[in-house]
Amino acid sequence: MIDSSRSTTAAQSPLAGTALGLLLCAIALITLALGLAEDLGTPAFLALIGAELALTACMGTLFGTVRAQRTADTEQQQRDEAALDALEPLREGGQR
């Protein structure tokens, strides 16, 4: 069988890193909103909560994209392996 030069474990997607960075921002906003809840007015407090919800929605979208990309990569890898397995008898026949 022909071995691939790529490792079998996929590298972490840059989208996943971005989503994790957004998670840190969301946690910071929650902490800020709760810590300053008494000092802030209602509109500012609601703006912080709204920003946190928007970041959470972005994270969900990014993680969904990463999952779909990983699924597509896995399916492509399976198709590639099937094609290489189908070509294997040709490779062995040429070595005689």
C-alpha positions in Angstrom: 0.0 0.0 0.0 1.2 3.5 -0.7 1.7 5.5 2.4 0.7 9.1 2.7 3.2 11.7 3.8 0.6 13.4 5.9 0.1 12.3 9.5 -3.1 10.5 10.4 -3.9 13.0 13.1 -5.2 16.3 11.6 -3.7 19.5 12.8 -6.0 21.8 14.7 -7.9 24.2 12.5 -7.1 27.9 12.8 -10.9 28.3 13.1 -10.9 26.3 16.3 -8.2 28.5 17.7 -10.2 31.6 16.8 -13.3 30.1 18.5 -11.3 29.4 21.6 -10.0 33.0 21.6 -13.5 34.2 21.4 -14.4 32.1 24.3 -11.8 33.9 26.4 -13.3 37.2 25.3 -16.8 36.0 26.2 -15.6 35.0 29.7 -14.0 38.4 30.1 -17.2 40.2 29.1 -19.2 38.1 31.6 -16.8 38.8 34.4 -16.8 42.5 33.5 -20.6 42.7 33.4 -21.0 40.9 36.7 -18.3 42.8 38.4 -19.6 46.2 37.3 -23.3 45.4 37.4 -24.1 47.8 40.2 -21.9 50.7 38.8 -23.1 50.4 35.2 -26.4 51.6 34.0 -29.0 49.2 32.5 -28.1 50.0 28.9 -24.4 49.4 29.4 -25.1 46.2 31.3 -27.4 45.0 28.5 -24.8 46.0 25.9 -22.2 43.8 27.6 -24.6 40.9 27.8 -25.5 41.4 24.1 -21.9 41.4 23.1 -21.3 38.2 25.0 -24.3 36.5 23.3 -23.0 37.6 19.9 -19.5 36.1 20.7 -21.2 32.9 21.8 -23.1 32.8 18.5 -19.8 33.3 16.6 -18.2 30.5 18.5 -21.0 28.2 17.7 -20.7 29.0 14.0 -16.9 28.5 14.0 -17.1 25.2 15.8 -19.9 24.1 13.4 -17.6 25.0 10.5 -14.7 23.2 12.0 -16.8 20.1 12.5 -18.1 20.2 8.9 -14.6 20.7 7.6 -13.3 17.8 9.6 -16.1 15.5 8.4 -15.3 16.5 4.7 -11.6 15.9 5.3 -12.4 12.4 6.7 -14.6 11.6 3.8 -11.9 12.8 1.3 -9.3 10.7 3.1 -11.5 7.6 2.9 -12.1 8.2 -0.9 -8.3 8.6 -1.4 -7.6 5.4 0.5 -10.2 3.5 -1.5 -8.6 4.8 -4.8 -5.1 3.9 -3.7 -6.4 0.4 -2.6 -8.0 0.0 -6.1 -4.6 0.9 -7.7 -2.6 -1.4 -5.5 -2.9 -4.4 -7.9 -1.5 -2.3 -10.8 1.5 -1.4 -8.7 2.2 -5.0 -7.8 1.8 -6.2 -11.4 4.3 -3.7 -12.6 7.1 -5.0 -10.3 7.3 -8.5 -11.8 
